[in-house]
Amino acid sequence: MTTILITGANRGIGLGLARHAAERGYTVIGTARNPENAGELKAVASRVEQLHTDSVDSVNALAEKLRGEPIDVLINNAGIFPHECDDINDLDLDALQRVIQTNTLGPIMLTRALIPNLEQSKRKTSVSITSNLGSITDASKGQMGFLGYRTSKAALNMANATMAHQLKPKGINCVVIHPGWVQTDMGGQAAPLTPDDSTRSIMDTIDGLSMSDTGRFVDYQGKELPW
């Protein structure tokens, strides 16, 4: 049985990924800050675990609970988009630190903590949900905004490229995937993609990954994106 662990799985993209993974026969471990309020996730996941991805103690507690269990696919999905750090002219430093802690350091901490679990599995795949807003190439072409969020995702992209190199000897495949502009609480209803369409395509892309893909930055359909 293939086991997948999805963070921030109680709504939006995370919940969609959990649903599609369950439909494909995965054993789904979903995490949420408040599992008691994750009724929809509990209906599709094999297990729901508590996790605050911005907390070292919480990450370590989950890793201890999962000690000895193979994790075939880790999806670092949990993320935030605070707008108090969008502009350098009106910058909330607390919000900037919070978005980097959650969007960048969280995936790094959890990937590190679960290396033994990934090594024990057959698929050994670590995926982090990023954004094309983290592309420096794209950002330089148009109007710049969203300072904090862009910074956190660009840093996540670099972290993944580095981890891919460092974990390749262990056979662990590390990829960052842009989910598209999706109709979620974060993306808003003007977005062109439904969570179902995005997450189905993400799972198709993940199911097609091999070690030759490690270090790549792709969109939900597997298309290469510019750094």
N, CA, C and O of each residue as an XYZ file, in Angstrom:
908
protein
N       0.836     -1.197      0.000
C       0.000      0.000      0.000
C       0.872      1.249      0.000
O       1.846      1.332      0.748
N       0.522      2.219     -0.839
C       1.271      3.468     -0.938
C       0.738      4.476      0.073
O      -0.462      4.746      0.114
N       1.624      5.026      0.883
C       1.217      5.974      1.919
C       1.622      7.383      1.532
O       2.760      7.628      1.132
N       0.676      8.312      1.657
C       0.918      9.714      1.349
C       0.590     10.545      2.583
O      -0.425     10.314      3.240
N       1.444     11.505      2.894
C       1.196     12.427      3.994
C       1.038     13.817      3.404
O       1.909     14.292      2.677
N      -0.082     14.474      3.720
C      -0.408     15.781      3.166
C      -0.605     16.764      4.312
O      -1.446     16.535      5.182
N       0.154     17.851      4.325
C      -0.026     18.865      5.367
C      -1.073     19.886      4.919
O      -1.298     20.095      3.727
N      -1.704     20.514      5.916
C      -2.751     21.493      5.610
C      -3.862     20.876      4.786
O      -4.326     21.467      3.810
N      -4.293     19.669      5.187
C      -5.196     18.872      4.347
C      -6.666     19.029      4.703
O      -7.505     18.292      4.186
N      -6.991     19.967      5.567
C      -8.377     20.074      6.020
C      -9.248     20.962      5.130
O     -10.453     21.071      5.358
N      -8.644     21.603      4.108
C      -9.445     22.440      3.201
C      -8.671     22.701      1.919
O      -7.490     22.370      1.810
N      -9.359     23.303      0.947
C      -8.723     23.781     -0.269
C      -7.928     22.717     -1.010
O      -8.387     21.589     -1.192
N      -6.731     23.094     -1.433
C      -5.885     22.203     -2.221
C      -5.524     20.946     -1.439
O      -5.524     19.850     -1.999
N      -5.216     21.089     -0.157
C      -4.856     19.932      0.655
C      -5.966     18.908      0.738
O      -5.717     17.707      0.633
N      -7.199     19.376      0.928
C      -8.337     18.465      1.003
C      -8.587     17.806     -0.350
O      -8.906     16.619     -0.415
N      -8.442     18.577     -1.432
C      -8.593     17.997     -2.764
C      -7.564     16.918     -3.039
O      -7.888     15.878     -3.612
N      -6.324     17.159     -2.635
C      -5.277     16.144     -2.800
C      -5.603     14.889     -2.002
O      -5.404     13.773     -2.483
N      -6.106     15.072     -0.779
C      -6.473     13.918      0.051
C      -7.574     13.099     -0.612
O      -7.529     11.869     -0.607
N      -8.555     13.779     -1.177
C      -9.656     13.065     -1.834
C      -9.168     12.268     -3.040
O      -9.520     11.100     -3.200
N      -8.368     12.893     -3.874
C      -7.897     12.193     -5.082
C      -6.924     11.075     -4.724
O      -6.921     10.025     -5.367
N      -6.101     11.292     -3.704
C      -5.188     10.230     -3.280
C      -5.969      9.026     -2.757
O      -5.630      7.883     -3.063
N      -7.007      9.279     -1.974
C      -7.832      8.190     -1.442
C      -8.520      7.428     -2.566
O      -8.607      6.201     -2.525
N      -9.015      8.163     -3.582
C      -9.675      7.523     -4.719
C      -8.714      6.616     -5.486
O      -9.138      5.647     -6.116
N      -7.416      6.934     -5.429
C      -6.408      6.148     -6.148
C      -5.844      5.010     -5.299
O      -4.926      4.305     -5.716
N      -6.402      4.844     -4.116
C      -5.998      3.718     -3.284
C      -4.851      3.996     -2.340
O      -4.332      3.070     -1.717
N      -4.442      5.248     -2.216
C      -3.396      5.603     -1.261
C      -3.911      5.453      0.172
O      -5.099      5.636      0.435
N      -3.017      5.123      1.082
C      -3.272      5.315      2.502
C      -2.951      6.772      2.802
O      -1.803      7.197      2.671
N      -3.959      7.537      3.204
C      -3.819      8.981      3.341
C      -3.678      9.380      4.808
O      -4.548      9.100      5.632
N      -2.565     10.038      5.112
C      -2.397     10.677      6.411
C      -2.495     12.176      6.173
O      -1.634     12.764      5.519
N      -3.530     12.785      6.697
C      -3.710     14.222      6.536
C      -3.418     14.932      7.841
O      -3.719     14.414      8.916
N      -2.831     16.115      7.752
C      -2.583     16.873      8.972
C      -3.410     18.156      8.972
O      -3.753     18.700      7.923
N      -3.713     18.614     10.168
C      -4.473     19.843     10.357
C      -4.070     20.448     11.694
O      -3.666     19.734     12.612
N      -4.180     21.742     11.793
C      -3.890     22.396     13.070
C      -4.885     21.952     14.137
O      -4.522     21.758     15.297
N      -6.149     21.793     13.729
C      -7.205     21.403     14.665
C      -7.961     20.211     14.093
O      -8.998     20.387     13.455
N      -7.453     19.001     14.315
C      -8.099     17.813     13.747
C      -9.566     17.663     14.135
O     -10.354     17.090     13.383
N      -9.932     18.176     15.305
C     -11.327     18.042     15.742
C     -12.294     18.800     14.832
O     -13.493     18.521     14.826
N     -11.772     19.756     14.067
C     -12.615     20.525     13.146
C     -12.452     20.079     11.689
O     -12.930     20.751     10.775
N     -11.787     18.960     11.479
C     -11.475     18.501     10.120
C     -12.392     17.362      9.699
O     -11.920     16.292      9.315
N     -13.685     17.586      9.770
C     -14.649     16.539      9.465
C     -14.562     16.018      8.040
O     -14.632     14.809      7.820
N     -14.410     16.913      7.068
C     -14.331     16.483      5.669
C     -13.070     15.660      5.419
O     -13.094     14.690      4.662
N     -11.980     16.049      6.052
C     -10.741     15.288      5.908
C     -10.878     13.903      6.528
O     -10.435     12.914      5.944
N     -11.481     13.829      7.693
C     -11.649     12.535      8.358
C     -12.466     11.560      7.519
O     -12.308     10.344      7.633
N     -13.345     12.106      6.670
C     -14.195     11.254      5.844
C     -13.418     10.566      4.726
O     -13.864      9.543      4.205
N     -12.256     11.117      4.347
C     -11.501     10.526      3.232
C     -10.134      9.985      3.651
O      -9.594      9.093      2.996
N      -9.577     10.514      4.724
C      -8.226     10.112      5.133
C      -8.250      8.862      6.001
O      -9.231      8.592      6.694
N      -7.166      8.110      5.955
C      -7.021      6.958      6.839
C      -6.740      7.419      8.260
O      -7.178      6.797      9.228
N      -5.996      8.527      8.373
C      -5.646      9.103      9.671
C      -5.574     10.616      9.536
O      -5.233     11.149      8.480
N      -5.899     11.290     10.621
C      -5.716     12.737     10.692
C      -4.854     13.031     11.907
O      -5.190     12.648     13.028
N      -3.744     13.713     11.676
C      -2.805     14.033     12.742
C      -2.698     15.545     12.923
O      -2.847     16.310     11.970
N      -2.441     15.953     14.144
C      -2.249     17.372     14.414
C      -0.851     17.805     14.003
O       0.130     17.110     14.267
N      -0.771     18.972     13.349
C       0.533     19.514     12.988
C       0.445     21.018     12.816
O      -0.404     21.527     12.084
N       1.326     21.714     13.496
C       1.571     23.133     13.258
C       2.907     23.182     12.518
O       3.959     23.015     13.136
N       2.877     23.406     11.220
C       4.101     23.318     10.438
C       5.115     24.405     10.781
O       6.287     24.301     10.417
N       4.664     25.456     11.486
C       5.595     26.523     11.864
C       6.226     26.281     13.230
O       6.936     27.142     13.750
N       5.969     25.116     13.809
C       6.475     24.804     15.152
C       7.440     23.624     15.103
O       7.080     22.536     14.654
N       8.659     23.845     15.564
C       9.650     22.761     15.620
C       9.142     21.635     16.514
O       9.276     20.462     16.166
N       8.565     21.976     17.651
C       8.074     20.961     18.586
C       6.971     20.115     17.947
O       6.941     18.896     18.114
N       6.070     20.769     17.218
C       4.974     20.043     16.583
C       5.488     19.124     15.484
O       5.031     17.988     15.359
N       6.429     19.606     14.694
C       7.030     18.779     13.639
C       7.735     17.570     14.240
O       7.582     16.448     13.757
N       8.500     17.803     15.286
C       9.217     16.696     15.923
C       8.266     15.692     16.565
O       8.527     14.489     16.550
N       7.168     16.183     17.126
C       6.182     15.291     17.744
C       5.544     14.383     16.695
O       5.338     13.195     16.941
N       5.229     14.948     15.520
C       4.652     14.127     14.456
C       5.671     13.101     13.965
O       5.332     11.937     13.752
N       6.910     13.531     13.787
C       7.948     12.608     13.331
C       8.123     11.447     14.304
O       8.319     10.304     13.891
N       8.052     11.748     15.597
C       8.168     10.694     16.609
C       6.984      9.735     16.520
O       7.145      8.523     16.663
N       5.803     10.283     16.286
C       4.604      9.448     16.176
C       4.664      8.542     14.949
O       4.112      7.441     14.951
N       5.339      9.017     13.903
C       5.428      8.254     12.660
C       6.706      7.424     12.562
O       6.986      6.832     11.519
N       7.478      7.380     13.641
C       8.750      6.657     13.628
C       8.549      5.215     13.147
O       7.696      4.485     13.653
N       9.359      4.828     12.157
C       9.306      3.462     11.651
C       8.262      3.213     10.574
O       8.193      2.113     10.026
N       7.439      4.229     10.260
C       6.408      4.062      9.234
C       6.897      4.616      7.895
O       7.266      5.789      7.829
N       6.913      3.822      6.838
C       7.312      4.332      5.528
C       6.323      5.378      5.005
O       5.109      5.182      5.075
N       6.842      6.469      4.491
C       6.031      7.487      3.828
C       6.498      7.537      2.378
O       7.618      7.964      2.095
N       5.642      7.102      1.466
C       6.010      7.074      0.050
C       6.034      8.466     -0.557
O       6.957      8.812     -1.294
N       5.016      9.265     -0.248
C       4.903     10.611     -0.804
C       4.581     11.591      0.317
O       3.578     11.447      1.016
N       5.438     12.580      0.474
C       5.203     13.679      1.399
C       4.806     14.892      0.578
O       5.530     15.281     -0.338
N       3.658     15.500      0.893
C       3.259     16.736      0.226
C       3.206     17.861      1.258
O       2.319     17.907      2.109
N       4.177     18.763      1.158
C       4.197     19.960      1.994
C       3.264     20.988      1.356
O       3.666     21.748      0.475
N       2.023     20.997      1.812
C       1.009     21.853      1.204
C       0.646     23.057      2.076
O       0.274     24.103      1.546
N       0.746     22.930      3.395
C       0.303     23.995      4.289
C       1.017     25.305      3.973
O       2.236     25.334      3.808
N       0.248     26.385      3.891
C       0.842     27.679      3.600
C      -0.104     28.813      3.937
O      -1.307     28.604      4.097
N       0.444     30.019      4.044
C      -0.349     31.209      4.342
C       0.031     32.315      3.365
O       1.073     32.260      2.711
N      -0.854     33.338      3.281
C      -0.639     34.458      2.359
C      -1.081     35.749      3.055
O      -2.090     36.344      2.675
N      -0.330     36.184      4.073
C      -0.695     37.427      4.756
C      -0.366     38.643      3.893
O       0.715     38.720      3.309
N      -1.293     39.584      3.816
C      -1.078     40.755      2.962
C      -0.465     41.932      3.713
O      -0.225     42.985      3.121
N      -0.212     41.765      5.006
C       0.411     42.836      5.781
C       1.885     43.017      5.430
O       2.517     43.981      5.862
N       2.430     42.089      4.646
C       3.839     42.194      4.247
C       3.972     42.235      2.728
O       4.979     41.791      2.176
N       2.956     42.766      2.057
C       2.977     42.856      0.599
C       3.934     43.925      0.076
O       4.532     43.765     -0.987
N       4.075     45.022      0.833
C       4.766     46.211      0.325
C       5.848     46.669      1.300
O       5.594     46.801      2.497
N       7.045     46.907      0.789
C       8.158     47.355      1.629
C       7.868     48.708      2.276
O       8.429     49.027      3.324
N       6.983     49.513      1.648
C       6.661     50.834      2.183
C       5.726     50.781      3.380
O       5.591     51.757      4.118
N       5.084     49.642      3.567
C       4.137     49.490      4.688
C       4.245     48.055      5.192
O       3.298     47.273      5.109
N       5.423     47.734      5.714
C       5.771     46.342      5.991
C       5.556     45.975      7.449
O       6.048     46.649      8.354
N       4.810     44.892      7.660
C       4.634     44.312      8.983
C       5.657     43.178      9.118
O       5.498     42.113      8.522
N       6.693     43.420      9.899
C       7.779     42.444     10.019
C       7.309     41.138     10.648
O       7.817     40.071     10.302
N       6.349     41.206     11.564
C       5.822     39.987     12.174
C       5.161     39.108     11.115
O       5.326     37.888     11.120
N       4.413     39.736     10.208
C       3.759     38.978      9.132
C       4.792     38.378      8.186
O       4.630     37.253      7.715
N       5.854     39.134      7.911
C       6.920     38.623      7.051
C       7.597     37.407      7.674
O       7.846     36.413      6.992
N       7.889     37.486      8.956
C       8.511     36.351      9.636
C       7.567     35.155      9.665
O       8.002     34.010      9.541
N       6.274     35.424      9.829
C       5.289     34.340      9.907
C       5.167     33.600      8.579
O       5.089     32.372      8.557
N       5.151     34.347      7.465
C       4.988     33.689      6.169
C       6.234     32.888      5.791
O       6.125     31.824      5.183
N       7.402     33.388      6.142
C       8.625     32.634      5.865
C       8.711     31.397      6.763
O       9.129     30.328      6.319
N       8.317     31.550      8.018
C       8.335     30.411      8.944
C       7.422     29.293      8.449
O       7.785     28.118      8.498
N       6.239     29.664      7.975
C       5.260     28.659      7.546
C       5.553     28.114      6.153
O       5.567     26.901      5.945
N       5.788     29.015      5.199
C       5.889     28.606      3.792
C       7.261     28.066      3.401
O       7.379     27.268      2.471
N       8.299     28.505      4.117
C       9.654     28.082      3.759
C      10.241     27.131      4.789
O      10.629     26.010      4.460
N      10.306     27.581      6.032
C      10.944     26.758      7.056
C      10.114     25.524      7.391
O      10.672     24.471      7.700
N       8.793     25.640      7.333
C       7.931     24.490      7.635
C       8.233     23.293      6.753
O       8.496     22.209      7.275
N       8.205     23.448      5.418
C       8.536     22.313      4.549
C       9.953     21.783      4.749
O      10.182     20.577      4.663
N      10.914     22.688      5.017
C      12.276     22.224      5.257
C      12.332     21.372      6.521
O      12.922     20.292      6.522
N      11.714     21.864      7.600
C      11.736     21.143      8.874
C      11.075     19.778      8.744
O      11.604     18.779      9.230
N       9.904     19.735      8.082
C       9.178     18.469      8.011
C       9.886     17.479      7.096
O       9.950     16.289      7.403
N      10.415     17.955      5.983
C      11.163     17.059      5.100
C      12.347     16.458      5.845
O      12.585     15.253      5.773
N      13.084     17.298      6.558
C      14.233     16.802      7.328
C      13.786     15.763      8.349
O      14.414     14.713      8.489
N      12.704     16.055      9.057
C      12.241     15.161     10.123
C      11.785     13.806      9.584
O      11.881     12.792     10.275
N      11.285     13.797      8.331
C      10.720     12.557      7.780
C      11.646     11.855      6.788
O      11.221     10.931      6.094
N      12.901     12.284      6.716
C      13.865     11.591      5.842
C      13.893     10.080      6.127
O      13.854      9.296      5.178
N      13.959      9.640      7.398
C      13.971      8.186      7.640
C      12.730      7.480      7.106
O      12.819      6.352      6.620
N      11.564      8.140      7.192
C      10.320      7.548      6.698
C      10.322      7.447      5.182
O       9.873      6.449      4.618
N      10.830      8.489      4.521
C      10.921      8.473      3.066
C      11.907      7.400      2.607
O      11.648      6.689      1.636
N      13.027      7.286      3.301
C      14.042      6.287      2.933
C      13.490      4.868      3.021
O      13.901      3.996      2.255
N      12.565      4.629      3.945
C      12.021      3.281      4.148
C      10.965      2.913      3.112
O      10.555      1.755      3.030
N      10.523      3.890      2.319
C       9.418      3.646      1.394
C       9.906      3.227      0.014
O      11.106      3.235     -0.262
N       8.973      2.865     -0.842
C       9.305      2.483     -2.213
C       9.419      3.706     -3.120
O      10.258      3.725     -4.021
N       8.583      4.735     -2.893
C       8.540      5.853     -3.844
C       9.457      7.009     -3.458
O       9.953      7.716     -4.335
N       9.687      7.210     -2.187
C      10.683      8.203     -1.722
C      10.513      9.563     -2.401
O      11.452     10.090     -2.998
N       9.311     10.123     -2.303
C       9.004     11.367     -3.015
C       8.586     12.472     -2.060
O       7.683     12.289     -1.244
N       9.248     13.623     -2.164
C       8.892     14.802     -1.382
C       8.466     15.912     -2.338
O       9.241     16.341     -3.193
N       7.230     16.368     -2.182
C       6.674     17.432     -3.027
C       6.316     18.617     -2.146
O       5.687     18.451     -1.101
N       6.712     19.804     -2.562
C       6.287     21.019     -1.867
C       5.441     21.850     -2.818
O       5.833     22.113     -3.955
N       4.273     22.260     -2.334
C       3.392     23.111     -3.132
C       3.930     24.539     -3.070
O       3.978     25.152     -2.003
N       4.332     25.054     -4.221
C       4.911     26.385     -4.305
C       3.967     27.295     -5.079
O       2.753     27.094     -5.043
N       4.500     28.287     -5.774
C       3.693     29.206     -6.581
C       4.566     29.799     -7.669
O       5.772     29.972     -7.488
N       3.943     30.112     -8.810
C       4.698     30.819     -9.837
C       5.071     32.222     -9.375
O       5.925     32.862     -9.988
N       4.446     32.712     -8.305
C       4.841     33.997     -7.723
C       6.225     33.914     -7.096
O       6.820     34.944     -6.780
N       6.741     32.715     -6.914
C       8.095     32.540     -6.421
C       9.133     32.511     -7.526
O      10.320     32.325     -7.257
N       8.697     32.694     -8.775
C       9.623     32.723     -9.904
C      10.222     34.119    -10.044
O       9.494     35.076    -10.306
N      11.520     34.248     -9.874
C      12.189     35.540    -10.033
C      12.132     35.983    -11.496
O      12.003     37.174    -11.782
N      12.228     35.036    -12.410
C      12.136     35.348    -13.836
C      10.805     35.991    -14.165
O      10.761     37.031    -14.824
N       9.707     35.378    -13.709
C       8.381     35.926    -13.992
C       8.158     37.255    -13.291
O       7.582     38.181    -13.863
N       8.616     37.345    -12.050
C       8.392     38.567    -11.286
C       9.079     39.769    -11.925
O       8.572     40.889    -11.851
N      10.221     39.541    -12.547
C      10.981     40.642    -13.137
C      10.347     41.179    -14.416
O      10.750     42.226    -14.923
N       9.353     40.456    -14.937
C       8.738     40.862    -16.205
C       7.539     41.794    -16.021
O       7.137     42.483    -16.958
N       6.980     41.813    -14.835
C       5.745     42.571    -14.672
C       5.701     43.352    -13.378
O       6.728     43.603    -12.748
N       4.493     43.735    -12.991
C       4.303     44.515    -11.782
C       4.661     43.675    -10.555
O       4.199     42.543    -10.406
N       5.473     44.235     -9.701
C       5.901     43.511     -8.516
C       4.964     43.793     -7.351
O       4.533     44.928     -7.152
N       4.660     42.784     -6.606
C       3.830     42.920     -5.420
C       4.014     41.703     -4.546
O       4.841     40.841     -4.845
N       3.252     41.620     -3.464
C       3.244     40.436     -2.601
C       4.642     40.078     -2.106
O       5.071     38.928     -2.210
N       5.344     41.062     -1.571
C       6.739     40.895     -1.161
C       6.961     39.664     -0.291
O       7.812     38.831     -0.601
N       6.202     39.545      0.793
C       6.417     38.450      1.728
C       6.138     37.091      1.126
O       6.946     36.173      1.264
N       4.998     36.948      0.455
C       4.623     35.656     -0.124
C       5.605     35.245     -1.215
O       6.059     34.101     -1.246
N       5.936     36.176     -2.110
C       6.889     35.874     -3.177
C       8.234     35.423     -2.598
O       8.838     34.458     -3.069
N       8.687     36.141     -1.569
C       9.970     35.811     -0.947
C       9.942     34.410     -0.360
O      10.892     33.643     -0.520
N       8.848     34.075      0.324
C       8.752     32.757      0.965
C       8.750     31.632     -0.053
O       9.336     30.579      0.196
N       8.102     31.831     -1.197
C       8.027     30.776     -2.206
C       9.310     30.691     -3.035
O       9.717     29.600     -3.437
N       9.953     31.847     -3.295
C      11.246     31.802     -3.986
C      12.269     31.066     -3.122
O      13.071     30.281     -3.629
N      12.234     31.325     -1.819
C      13.142     30.638     -0.896
C      12.832     29.147     -0.841
O      13.748     28.327     -0.770
N      11.552     28.789     -0.873
C      11.162     27.375     -0.890
C      11.688     26.687     -2.148
O      12.165     25.553     -2.095
N      11.596     27.384     -3.276
C      12.101     26.812     -4.522
C      13.602     26.530     -4.436
O      14.067     25.470     -4.855
N      14.355     27.485     -3.889
C      15.793     27.295     -3.732
C      16.082     26.164     -2.744
O      16.978     25.349     -2.967
N      15.322     26.123     -1.659
C      15.505     25.048     -0.678
C      15.286     23.691     -1.328
O      16.039     22.751     -1.074
N      14.261     23.583     -2.165
C      13.989     22.301     -2.816
C      15.109     21.911     -3.767
O      15.521     20.751     -3.803
N      15.609     22.889     -4.546
C      16.702     22.590     -5.468
C      17.925     22.088     -4.713
O      18.626     21.188     -5.177
N      18.179     22.678     -3.543
C      19.326     22.269     -2.738
C      19.094     20.910     -2.083
O      19.974     20.049     -2.092
N      17.888     20.723     -1.510
C      17.573     19.428     -0.889
C      17.599     18.299     -1.913
O      18.015     17.182     -1.606
N      17.153     18.596     -3.129
C      17.166     17.566     -4.174
C      18.578     17.054     -4.404
O      18.791     15.852     -4.565
N      19.532     17.957     -4.420
C      20.933     17.574     -4.607
C      21.441     16.775     -3.403
O      22.122     15.761     -3.558
N      21.098     17.253     -2.199
C      21.629     16.629     -0.990
C      20.975     15.296     -0.672
O      21.596     14.441     -0.041
N      19.728     15.100     -1.098
C      19.004     13.861     -0.789
C      19.033     12.848     -1.942
O      18.548     11.726     -1.800
N      19.599     13.247     -3.069
C      19.669     12.326     -4.207
C      20.417     11.035     -3.867
O      19.990      9.963     -4.296
N      21.524     11.100     -3.107
C      22.201      9.853     -2.755
C      21.330      8.889     -1.946
O      21.579      7.683     -1.936
N      20.315      9.418     -1.271
C      19.397      8.572     -0.505
C      18.233      8.078     -1.363
O      17.378      7.327     -0.891
N      18.209      8.509     -2.636
C      17.135      8.095     -3.534
C      15.846      8.852     -3.339
O      14.792      8.403     -3.790
N      15.905     10.021     -2.662
C      14.701     10.799     -2.390
C      14.524     11.861     -3.470
O      15.419     12.667     -3.728
N      13.354     11.841     -4.091
C      12.998     12.723     -5.193
C      12.298     13.971     -4.641
O      11.260     13.852     -3.991
N      12.847     15.155     -4.889
C      12.301     16.407     -4.347
C      11.859     17.324     -5.484
O      12.666     17.696     -6.335
N      10.582     17.687     -5.496
C      10.016     18.500     -6.571
C       9.124     19.577     -5.967
O       8.464     19.348     -4.954
N       9.106     20.774     -6.601
C       8.143     21.809     -6.222
C       7.108     21.950     -7.333
O       7.447     21.961     -8.516
N       5.840     22.057     -6.936
C       4.744     22.106     -7.905
C       3.877     23.340     -7.654
O       3.407     23.576     -6.541
N       3.681     24.118     -8.719
C       2.748     25.255     -8.696
C       1.352     24.724     -9.020
O       1.165     24.114    -10.073
N       0.364     24.939     -8.138
C      -0.959     24.345     -8.339
C      -1.851     25.089     -9.319
O      -2.975     24.662     -9.586
N      -1.351     26.214     -9.863
C      -2.205     27.078    -10.666
C      -2.930     28.071     -9.772
O      -2.806     28.035     -8.548
N      -3.684     28.953    -10.403
C      -4.511     29.911     -9.646
C      -5.842     29.223     -9.373
O      -6.624     28.973    -10.291
N      -6.090     28.919     -8.101
C      -7.174     28.013     -7.725
C      -8.215     28.719     -6.865
O      -7.891     29.596     -6.065
N      -9.455     28.324     -7.045
C     -10.584     28.889     -6.301
C     -10.605     28.367     -4.867
O     -11.379     27.473     -4.525
N      -9.743     28.942     -4.043
C      -9.687     28.591     -2.626
C      -9.840     29.868     -1.811
O      -9.981     30.955     -2.370
N      -9.813     29.734     -0.487
C      -9.856     30.929      0.363
C      -8.680     31.850      0.041
O      -8.809     33.073      0.104
N      -7.530     31.257     -0.305
C      -6.345     32.040     -0.637
C      -6.429     32.617     -2.045
O      -6.096     33.782     -2.262
N      -6.872     31.804     -3.003
C      -6.886     32.226     -4.399
C      -8.054     33.091     -4.798
O      -7.955     33.877     -5.740
N      -9.179     32.955     -4.081
C     -10.366     33.733     -4.399
C     -11.206     33.101     -5.494
O     -10.742     32.214     -6.211
N     -12.422     33.553     -5.619
C     -13.361     32.948     -6.564
C     -13.153     33.400     -8.000
O     -13.767     32.842     -8.909
N     -12.299     34.402     -8.233
C     -12.010     34.833     -9.597
C     -11.019     33.894    -10.291
O     -10.807     33.990    -11.499
N     -10.427     33.002     -9.531
C      -9.429     32.084    -10.086
C     -10.064     31.162    -11.132
O     -11.228     30.787    -10.990
N      -9.323     30.792    -12.171
C      -9.884     29.979    -13.254
C      -9.975     28.483    -12.954
O     -10.715     27.766    -13.627
N      -9.228     27.999    -11.948
C      -9.180     26.564    -11.675
C      -9.983     26.203    -10.431
O      -9.908     26.899     -9.417
N     -10.746     25.123    -10.505
C     -11.394     24.602     -9.308
C     -10.379     23.761     -8.533
O      -9.431     23.240     -9.120
N     -10.572     23.627     -7.222
C      -9.675     22.754     -6.455
C      -9.649     21.330     -7.005
O      -8.604     20.680     -6.992
N     -10.784     20.845     -7.483
C     -10.838     19.479     -8.007
C      -9.969     19.324     -9.244
O      -9.225     18.351     -9.367
N     -10.063     20.293    -10.173
C      -9.275     20.207    -11.405
C      -7.783     20.306    -11.109
O      -6.983     19.547    -11.656
N      -7.413     21.249    -10.238
C      -6.006     21.428     -9.905
C      -5.435     20.198     -9.227
O      -4.372     19.711     -9.611
N      -6.131     19.696     -8.227
C      -5.562     18.604     -7.439
C      -5.558     17.279     -8.193
O      -4.683     16.441     -7.973
N      -6.519     17.087     -9.071
C      -6.479     15.878     -9.913
C      -5.228     15.895    -10.791
O      -4.543     14.883    -10.934
N      -4.944     17.050    -11.369
C      -3.765     17.162    -12.235
C      -2.470     17.056    -11.436
O      -1.494     16.471    -11.905
N      -2.461     17.621    -10.233
C      -1.275     17.494     -9.380
C      -0.992     16.027     -9.087
O       0.153     15.583     -9.160
N      -2.036     15.279     -8.755
C      -1.838     13.856     -8.463
C      -1.384     13.093     -9.702
O      -0.573     12.173     -9.597
N      -1.896     13.465    -10.879
C      -1.413     12.846    -12.116
C       0.085     13.109    -12.286
O       0.847     12.212    -12.648
N       0.494     14.355    -12.018
C       1.901     14.730    -12.146
C       2.757     13.960    -11.147
O       3.814     13.439    -11.502
N       2.299     13.889     -9.897
C       3.046     13.159     -8.871
C       3.173     11.687     -9.229
O       4.239     11.095     -9.060
N       2.096     11.096     -9.720
C       2.135      9.673    -10.059
C       3.081      9.383    -11.225
O       3.494      8.241    -11.423
N       3.423     10.420    -11.996
C       4.334     10.223    -13.111
C       5.779     10.577    -12.812
O       6.629     10.479    -13.698
N       6.081     10.990    -11.573
C       7.436     11.411    -11.227
C       8.389     10.237    -11.101
O       8.011      9.136    -10.701
N       9.653     10.511    -11.459
C      10.735      9.558    -11.231
C      11.943     10.341    -10.737
O      11.894     11.568    -10.665
N      13.012      9.658    -10.401
C      14.202     10.332     -9.898
C      14.807     11.285    -10.924
O      15.553     12.192    -10.557
N      14.503     11.096    -12.180
C      15.010     12.020    -13.205
C      14.374     13.398    -13.075
O      14.851     14.360    -13.676
N      13.290     13.503    -12.286
C      12.596     14.777    -12.096
C      13.086     15.539    -10.866
O      12.679     16.680    -10.652
N      13.933     14.944    -10.073
C      14.295     15.587     -8.811
C      14.919     16.956     -9.046
O      15.754     17.134     -9.933
N      14.493     17.923     -8.229
C      14.972     19.293     -8.340
C      14.163     20.167     -9.275
O      14.466     21.351     -9.417
N      13.138     19.617     -9.921
C      12.370     20.390    -10.908
C      11.356     21.319    -10.258
O      10.902     21.091     -9.136
N      11.010     22.381    -10.998
C       9.969     23.353    -10.649
C       8.938     23.290    -11.767
O       9.189     23.766    -12.875
N       7.761     22.695    -11.477
C       6.756     22.459    -12.511
C       5.395     22.956    -12.045
O       5.182     23.234    -10.865
N       4.471     23.063    -13.013
C       3.103     23.408    -12.639
C       2.290     22.129    -12.436
O       2.818     21.021    -12.526
N       1.006     22.303    -12.162
C       0.139     21.169    -11.823
C       0.039     20.143    -12.947
O      -0.291     18.983    -12.702
N       0.326     20.569    -14.186
C       0.267     19.659    -15.323
C       1.645     19.068    -15.664
O       1.790     18.328    -16.638
N       2.652     19.407    -14.845
C       3.983     18.881    -15.074
C       4.824     19.721    -16.013
O       5.916     19.301    -16.395
N       4.344     20.902    -16.399
C       5.080     21.784    -17.298
C       6.185     22.523    -16.547
O       5.956     23.063    -15.465
N       7.392     22.544    -17.134
C       8.541     23.222    -16.528
C       8.259     24.715    -16.387
O       7.727     25.348    -17.299
N       8.626     25.270    -15.222
C       8.453     26.703    -14.974
C       9.808     27.369    -14.824
O      10.768     26.724    -14.401
N       9.904     28.663    -15.167
C      11.186     29.375    -15.049
C      11.503     29.735    -13.602
O      10.612     30.109    -12.839
N      12.758     29.621    -13.234
C      13.168     29.988    -11.888
C      13.139     31.503    -11.695
O      13.457     31.993    -10.611
